[in-house]
Amino acid sequence: MISGKIYALDFEPEIIRTVERKAIEFNLNNVFSVLRDFMLEGSGLKDSSVDFVFLFNILHAKDPRRSAKGSL
């Protein structure tokens, strides 16, 4: 469904391994999993280098609205 690159970021190694395993299982060559703490380090991607961002489960942050706004 998506022809571009998909970046999956998480700070849990097991989640990254699961994403990698599923990408192989479904033959998805455009999925790139990145072990990274988004809340502390940001995405590591260049500004304006992506067309869409989906943040999931950031509600545990102290101030999720501020965190998302500042990180994007």
MMTF fields as JSON, N, C-alpha, C and O atoms, coordinates in Angstrom:
{
  "mmtfVersion": "1.0.0",
  "mmtfProducer": "UNKNOWN",
  "numBonds": 287,
  "numAtoms": 288,
  "numGroups": 72,
  "numChains": 1,
  "numModels": 1,
  "chainsPerModel": [1],
  "groupsPerChain": [72],
  "chainIdList": ["A"],
  "bondAtomList": [4, 2, 8, 6, 12, 10, 16, 14, 20, 18, 24, 22, 28, 26, 32, 30, 36, 34, 40, 38, 44, 42, 48, 46, 52, 50, 56, 54, 60, 58, 64, 62, 68, 66, 72, 70, 76, 74, 80, 78, 84, 82, 88, 86, 92, 90, 96, 94, 100, 98, 104, 102, 108, 106, 112, 110, 116, 114, 120, 118, 124, 122, 128, 126, 132, 130, 136, 134, 140, 138, 144, 142, 148, 146, 152, 150, 156, 154, 160, 158, 164, 162, 168, 166, 172, 170, 176, 174, 180, 178, 184, 182, 188, 186, 192, 190, 196, 194, 200, 198, 204, 202, 208, 206, 212, 210, 216, 214, 220, 218, 224, 222, 228, 226, 232, 230, 236, 234, 240, 238, 244, 242, 248, 246, 252, 250, 256, 254, 260, 258, 264, 262, 268, 266, 272, 270, 276, 274, 280, 278, 284, 282],
  "bondOrderList": [1, 1, 1, 1, 1, 1, 1, 1, 1, 1, 1, 1, 1, 1, 1, 1, 1, 1, 1, 1, 1, 1, 1, 1, 1, 1, 1, 1, 1, 1, 1, 1, 1, 1, 1, 1, 1, 1, 1, 1, 1, 1, 1, 1, 1, 1, 1, 1, 1, 1, 1, 1, 1, 1, 1, 1, 1, 1, 1, 1, 1, 1, 1, 1, 1, 1, 1, 1, 1, 1, 1],
  "groupList": [{"groupName": "MET", "atomNameList": ["N", "CA", "C", "O"], "elementList": ["N", "C", "C", "O"], "formalChargeList": [0, 0, 0, 0], "bondAtomList": [1, 0, 2, 1, 3, 2], "bondOrderList": [1, 1, 2], "singleLetterCode": "M", "chemCompType": "L-PEPTIDE LINKING"}, {"groupName": "ILE", "atomNameList": ["N", "CA", "C", "O"], "elementList": ["N", "C", "C", "O"], "formalChargeList": [0, 0, 0, 0], "bondAtomList": [1, 0, 2, 1, 3, 2], "bondOrderList": [1, 1, 2], "singleLetterCode": "I", "chemCompType": "L-PEPTIDE LINKING"}, {"groupName": "SER", "atomNameList": ["N", "CA", "C", "O"], "elementList": ["N", "C", "C", "O"], "formalChargeList": [0, 0, 0, 0], "bondAtomList": [1, 0, 2, 1, 3, 2], "bondOrderList": [1, 1, 2], "singleLetterCode": "S", "chemCompType": "L-PEPTIDE LINKING"}, {"groupName": "GLY", "atomNameList": ["N", "CA", "C", "O"], "elementList": ["N", "C", "C", "O"], "formalChargeList": [0, 0, 0, 0], "bondAtomList": [1, 0, 2, 1, 3, 2], "bondOrderList": [1, 1, 2], "singleLetterCode": "G", "chemCompType": "PEPTIDE LINKING"}, {"groupName": "LYS", "atomNameList": ["N", "CA", "C", "O"], "elementList": ["N", "C", "C", "O"], "formalChargeList": [0, 0, 0, 0], "bondAtomList": [1, 0, 2, 1, 3, 2], "bondOrderList": [1, 1, 2], "singleLetterCode": "K", "chemCompType": "L-PEPTIDE LINKING"}, {"groupName": "TYR", "atomNameList": ["N", "CA", "C", "O"], "elementList": ["N", "C", "C", "O"], "formalChargeList": [0, 0, 0, 0], "bondAtomList": [1, 0, 2, 1, 3, 2], "bondOrderList": [1, 1, 2], "singleLetterCode": "Y", "chemCompType": "L-PEPTIDE LINKING"}, {"groupName": "ALA", "atomNameList": ["N", "CA", "C", "O"], "elementList": ["N", "C", "C", "O"], "formalChargeList": [0, 0, 0, 0], "bondAtomList": [1, 0, 2, 1, 3, 2], "bondOrderList": [1, 1, 2], "singleLetterCode": "A", "chemCompType": "L-PEPTIDE LINKING"}, {"groupName": "LEU", "atomNameList": ["N", "CA", "C", "O"], "elementList": ["N", "C", "C", "O"], "formalChargeList": [0, 0, 0, 0], "bondAtomList": [1, 0, 2, 1, 3, 2], "bondOrderList": [1, 1, 2], "singleLetterCode": "L", "chemCompType": "L-PEPTIDE LINKING"}, {"groupName": "ASP", "atomNameList": ["N", "CA", "C", "O"], "elementList": ["N", "C", "C", "O"], "formalChargeList": [0, 0, 0, 0], "bondAtomList": [1, 0, 2, 1, 3, 2], "bondOrderList": [1, 1, 2], "singleLetterCode": "D", "chemCompType": "L-PEPTIDE LINKING"}, {"groupName": "PHE", "atomNameList": ["N", "CA", "C", "O"], "elementList": ["N", "C", "C", "O"], "formalChargeList": [0, 0, 0, 0], "bondAtomList": [1, 0, 2, 1, 3, 2], "bondOrderList": [1, 1, 2], "singleLetterCode": "F", "chemCompType": "L-PEPTIDE LINKING"}, {"groupName": "GLU", "atomNameList": ["N", "CA", "C", "O"], "elementList": ["N", "C", "C", "O"], "formalChargeList": [0, 0, 0, 0], "bondAtomList": [1, 0, 2, 1, 3, 2], "bondOrderList": [1, 1, 2], "singleLetterCode": "E", "chemCompType": "L-PEPTIDE LINKING"}, {"groupName": "PRO", "atomNameList": ["N", "CA", "C", "O"], "elementList": ["N", "C", "C", "O"], "formalChargeList": [0, 0, 0, 0], "bondAtomList": [1, 0, 2, 1, 3, 2], "bondOrderList": [1, 1, 2], "singleLetterCode": "P", "chemCompType": "L-PEPTIDE LINKING"}, {"groupName": "ARG", "atomNameList": ["N", "CA", "C", "O"], "elementList": ["N", "C", "C", "O"], "formalChargeList": [0, 0, 0, 0], "bondAtomList": [1, 0, 2, 1, 3, 2], "bondOrderList": [1, 1, 2], "singleLetterCode": "R", "chemCompType": "L-PEPTIDE LINKING"}, {"groupName": "THR", "atomNameList": ["N", "CA", "C", "O"], "elementList": ["N", "C", "C", "O"], "formalChargeList": [0, 0, 0, 0], "bondAtomList": [1, 0, 2, 1, 3, 2], "bondOrderList": [1, 1, 2], "singleLetterCode": "T", "chemCompType": "L-PEPTIDE LINKING"}, {"groupName": "VAL", "atomNameList": ["N", "CA", "C", "O"], "elementList": ["N", "C", "C", "O"], "formalChargeList": [0, 0, 0, 0], "bondAtomList": [1, 0, 2, 1, 3, 2], "bondOrderList": [1, 1, 2], "singleLetterCode": "V", "chemCompType": "L-PEPTIDE LINKING"}, {"groupName": "ASN", "atomNameList": ["N", "CA", "C", "O"], "elementList": ["N", "C", "C", "O"], "formalChargeList": [0, 0, 0, 0], "bondAtomList": [1, 0, 2, 1, 3, 2], "bondOrderList": [1, 1, 2], "singleLetterCode": "N", "chemCompType": "L-PEPTIDE LINKING"}, {"groupName": "HIS", "atomNameList": ["N", "CA", "C", "O"], "elementList": ["N", "C", "C", "O"], "formalChargeList": [0, 0, 0, 0], "bondAtomList": [1, 0, 2, 1, 3, 2], "bondOrderList": [1, 1, 2], "singleLetterCode": "H", "chemCompType": "L-PEPTIDE LINKING"}],
  "groupTypeList": [0, 1, 2, 3, 4, 1, 5, 6, 7, 8, 9, 10, 11, 10, 1, 1, 12, 13, 14, 10, 12, 4, 6, 1, 10, 9, 15, 7, 15, 15, 14, 9, 2, 14, 7, 12, 8, 9, 0, 7, 10, 3, 2, 3, 7, 4, 8, 2, 2, 14, 8, 9, 14, 9, 7, 9, 15, 1, 7, 16, 6, 4, 8, 11, 12, 12, 2, 6, 4, 3, 2, 7],
  "groupIdList": [1, 2, 3, 4, 5, 6, 7, 8, 9, 10, 11, 12, 13, 14, 15, 16, 17, 18, 19, 20, 21, 22, 23, 24, 25, 26, 27, 28, 29, 30, 31, 32, 33, 34, 35, 36, 37, 38, 39, 40, 41, 42, 43, 44, 45, 46, 47, 48, 49, 50, 51, 52, 53, 54, 55, 56, 57, 58, 59, 60, 61, 62, 63, 64, 65, 66, 67, 68, 69, 70, 71, 72],
  "secStructList": [7, 7, 7, 1, 7, 3, 3, 3, 3, 3, 1, 7, 2, 2, 2, 2, 2, 2, 2, 2, 2, 2, 2, 2, 2, 6, 6, 7, 6, 6, 3, 3, 3, 3, 3, 7, 7, 2, 2, 2, 2, 7, 7, 7, 1, 7, 6, 6, 7, 7, 1, 7, 7, 7, 7, 7, 1, 7, 6, 6, 1, 1, 1, 2, 2, 2, 2, 2, 2, 2, 2, 7],
  "xCoordList": [0.813, 0.0, 0.857, 0.431, 2.049, 2.929, 4.154, 4.819, 4.448, 5.575, 6.881, 7.955, 6.809, 8.015, 8.552, 8.147, 9.459, 10.08, 9.203, 8.533, 9.224, 8.526, 9.576, 10.327, 9.622, 10.546, 9.766, 8.804, 10.179, 9.557, 10.592, 11.608, 10.332, 11.267, 10.723, 9.541, 11.598, 11.221, 12.485, 13.57, 12.342, 13.497, 13.601, 14.514, 12.682, 12.709, 13.269, 12.67, 14.401, 14.992, 14.037, 14.059, 13.207, 12.279, 11.254, 10.885, 10.805, 9.859, 10.537, 9.941, 11.768, 12.515, 12.692, 12.517, 13.036, 13.185, 11.864, 11.848, 10.768, 9.454, 9.135, 8.664, 9.39, 9.151, 10.001, 9.504, 11.265, 12.153, 11.658, 11.654, 11.243, 10.75, 9.482, 9.343, 8.565, 7.311, 7.573, 6.937, 8.498, 8.824, 9.351, 8.999, 10.188, 10.7, 9.567, 9.44, 8.75, 7.638, 6.694, 6.203, 6.444, 5.519, 6.236, 5.625, 7.545, 8.348, 8.227, 8.008, 8.371, 8.299, 9.717, 10.394, 10.152, 11.52, 11.66, 12.775, 10.558, 10.597, 10.422, 10.212, 10.505, 10.356, 11.744, 12.512, 12.044, 13.335, 13.091, 12.524, 13.518, 13.327, 14.565, 15.696, 14.33, 15.41, 15.278, 14.255, 16.316, 16.355, 16.735, 17.887, 15.739, 15.972, 14.911, 13.738, 15.33, 14.384, 13.92, 14.589, 12.779, 12.246, 12.078, 12.348, 11.636, 11.379, 12.673, 12.662, 13.767, 15.047, 15.881, 16.574, 15.816, 16.722, 16.042, 16.717, 14.714, 14.02, 14.089, 14.493, 13.705, 13.646, 14.987, 15.215, 15.875, 17.138, 17.024, 18.012, 15.825, 15.603, 15.702, 15.459, 16.056, 16.152, 14.778, 13.767, 14.749, 13.503, 12.866, 13.56, 11.572, 10.779, 11.147, 10.932, 11.701, 12.104, 11.043, 11.231, 9.928, 8.851, 7.531, 7.36, 6.611, 5.305, 4.25, 3.239, 4.476, 3.458, 4.135, 5.103, 3.616, 4.139, 2.977, 1.928, 3.182, 2.168, 2.835, 3.713, 2.419, 2.958, 1.977, 0.775, 2.487, 1.629, 2.127, 3.318, 1.225, 1.504, 2.533, 3.445, 2.393, 3.29, 2.63, 3.18, 1.464, 0.724, 1.416, 1.059, 2.395, 3.125, 4.121, 4.687, 4.345, 5.266, 4.686, 3.47, 5.548, 5.092, 4.119, 3.095, 4.428, 3.569, 3.536, 4.284, 2.677, 2.695, 2.457, 3.066, 1.609, 1.364, 2.619, 2.976, 3.284, 4.51, 5.603, 6.345, 5.699, 6.728, 6.539, 7.503, 5.327, 5.053, 5.286, 5.872, 4.846, 5.002, 6.481, 6.907, 7.255, 8.665, 9.493, 10.533, 9.049, 9.818, 9.503, 10.26, 8.395, 8.018, 8.341, 8.113],
  "yCoordList": [-1.193, 0.0, 1.258, 2.291, 1.191, 2.349, 2.05, 1.033, 2.935, 2.693, 3.266, 2.872, 4.196, 4.801, 4.01, 2.875, 4.629, 3.993, 4.166, 5.184, 3.154, 3.19, 3.02, 2.044, 3.974, 3.904, 3.559, 4.242, 2.509, 2.095, 2.297, 1.603, 3.251, 3.574, 3.09, 3.256, 2.49, 2.087, 1.947, 1.727, 2.076, 1.945, 0.549, 0.28, -0.333, -1.705, -2.645, -2.787, -3.282, -4.187, -5.291, -5.664, -5.811, -6.884, -6.393, -7.13, -5.167, -4.593, -4.464, -4.784, -4.001, -3.87, -5.229, -5.353, -6.247, -7.602, -8.106, -8.762, -7.802, -8.222, -7.539, -8.183, -6.253, -5.518, -6.108, -6.329, -6.363, -6.941, -8.313, -8.623, -9.128, -10.473, -10.399, -11.139, -9.509, -9.371, -8.814, -9.237, -7.878, -7.326, -8.423, -8.473, -9.287, -10.417, -11.38, -11.829, -11.693, -12.619, -12.164, -12.982, -10.864, -10.327, -9.747, -9.081, -10.011, -9.575, -8.062, -7.615, -7.298, -5.831, -5.27, -5.243, -4.825, -4.32, -2.853, -2.335, -2.185, -0.748, -0.396, 0.77, -1.384, -1.154, -1.144, -2.097, -0.054, 0.106, 0.304, 1.314, -0.658, -0.554, 0.088, -0.221, 0.987, 1.761, 1.699, 2.091, 1.207, 1.189, 2.59, 3.007, 3.312, 4.714, 5.179, 4.827, 5.971, 6.572, 7.897, 8.92, 7.865, 9.038, 10.221, 11.362, 9.955, 11.035, 11.737, 12.941, 11.015, 11.616, 12.08, 13.094, 11.341, 11.589, 12.11, 12.469, 12.154, 12.518, 11.384, 10.273, 11.651, 10.591, 10.287, 9.172, 11.273, 11.086, 11.316, 11.21, 11.63, 11.893, 13.394, 14.209, 13.744, 15.158, 15.814, 15.18, 17.083, 17.841, 17.793, 17.872, 17.665, 17.644, 16.489, 16.573, 15.403, 14.277, 13.185, 12.191, 13.356, 12.371, 13.063, 14.254, 12.3, 12.842, 12.617, 13.318, 11.647, 11.295, 10.754, 9.999, 11.148, 10.654, 10.109, 10.742, 8.934, 8.323, 7.995, 7.135, 8.676, 8.414, 7.524, 7.79, 6.489, 5.543, 5.342, 5.124, 5.416, 5.106, 6.041, 5.581, 7.348, 8.305, 8.942, 9.871, 8.452, 9.06, 8.904, 9.588, 8.021, 7.853, 8.985, 9.087, 9.83, 10.953, 11.981, 12.052, 12.763, 13.768, 14.746, 15.083, 15.198, 16.142, 15.728, 16.277, 14.765, 14.215, 15.259, 15.166, 16.231, 17.254, 18.072, 18.32, 18.49, 19.264, 18.407, 18.878, 17.151, 16.259, 16.06, 16.148, 15.795, 15.579, 16.85, 16.806, 17.962, 19.23, 19.587, 20.021, 19.407, 19.745, 18.782, 19.158, 17.546, 16.518, 16.47, 15.896, 17.066, 17.018, 18.327, 18.541],
  "zCoordList": [0.0, 0.0, 0.0, -0.516, 0.565, 0.617, -0.218, -0.023, -1.145, -2.043, -1.508, -1.962, -0.544, 0.015, 1.188, 1.44, 1.889, 3.054, 4.285, 4.456, 5.131, 6.412, 7.501, 7.507, 8.417, 9.539, 10.799, 11.15, 11.468, 12.727, 13.824, 13.863, 14.717, 15.794, 17.124, 17.426, 17.914, 19.261, 20.089, 19.55, 21.409, 22.289, 22.895, 23.676, 22.544, 23.048, 21.975, 20.909, 22.243, 21.257, 20.785, 19.612, 21.683, 21.298, 20.271, 19.356, 20.422, 19.443, 18.087, 17.058, 18.084, 16.829, 16.167, 14.955, 16.945, 16.38, 15.803, 14.761, 16.472, 15.979, 14.652, 13.716, 14.575, 13.319, 12.202, 11.097, 12.476, 11.455, 11.009, 9.818, 11.973, 11.658, 10.8, 9.826, 11.164, 10.4, 9.004, 8.038, 8.892, 7.576, 6.649, 5.47, 7.185, 6.391, 6.054, 4.915, 7.05, 6.859, 5.746, 4.968, 5.674, 4.672, 3.456, 2.62, 3.37, 2.23, 1.991, 0.865, 3.056, 2.978, 2.968, 3.995, 1.801, 1.63, 2.021, 2.078, 2.288, 2.545, 4.021, 4.354, 4.905, 6.341, 6.983, 6.853, 7.673, 8.332, 9.825, 10.241, 10.618, 12.059, 12.672, 12.295, 13.621, 14.223, 15.745, 16.307, 16.395, 17.853, 18.32, 18.205, 18.852, 19.194, 20.176, 20.051, 21.151, 22.088, 21.502, 21.641, 20.854, 20.163, 21.113, 20.738, 22.333, 23.287, 23.702, 23.96, 23.768, 24.157, 22.976, 23.062, 21.87, 20.744, 19.485, 18.52, 19.488, 18.254, 17.257, 17.599, 16.055, 15.04, 14.396, 13.927, 14.371, 13.671, 12.18, 11.452, 11.721, 10.299, 10.032, 10.923, 8.817, 8.45, 8.497, 8.194, 8.879, 8.873, 7.486, 6.473, 7.449, 6.205, 5.285, 4.076, 5.84, 4.992, 4.915, 4.212, 5.631, 5.592, 5.284, 5.542, 4.732, 4.369, 5.436, 5.47, 6.305, 7.295, 8.543, 8.462, 9.696, 10.967, 11.78, 11.895, 12.338, 13.198, 14.525, 14.59, 15.573, 16.908, 17.644, 17.666, 18.234, 18.925, 20.343, 20.569, 21.281, 22.675, 23.312, 23.999, 23.088, 23.745, 24.964, 25.554, 25.338, 26.437, 27.78, 28.739, 27.867, 29.119, 29.35, 30.438, 28.358, 28.502, 29.477, 29.659, 30.091, 31.049, 30.409, 31.005, 29.212, 28.501, 27.029, 26.219, 26.671, 25.312, 24.222, 23.157, 24.448, 23.417, 23.153, 22.001, 24.219, 24.07, 23.432, 22.57, 23.858, 23.319, 21.832, 21.071, 21.403, 19.98, 19.192, 18.111, 19.704, 18.987, 18.832, 17.762, 19.886, 19.843, 19.031, 18.492, 18.936, 18.227, 16.753, 15.971, 16.367, 14.968, 14.378, 13.188]
}
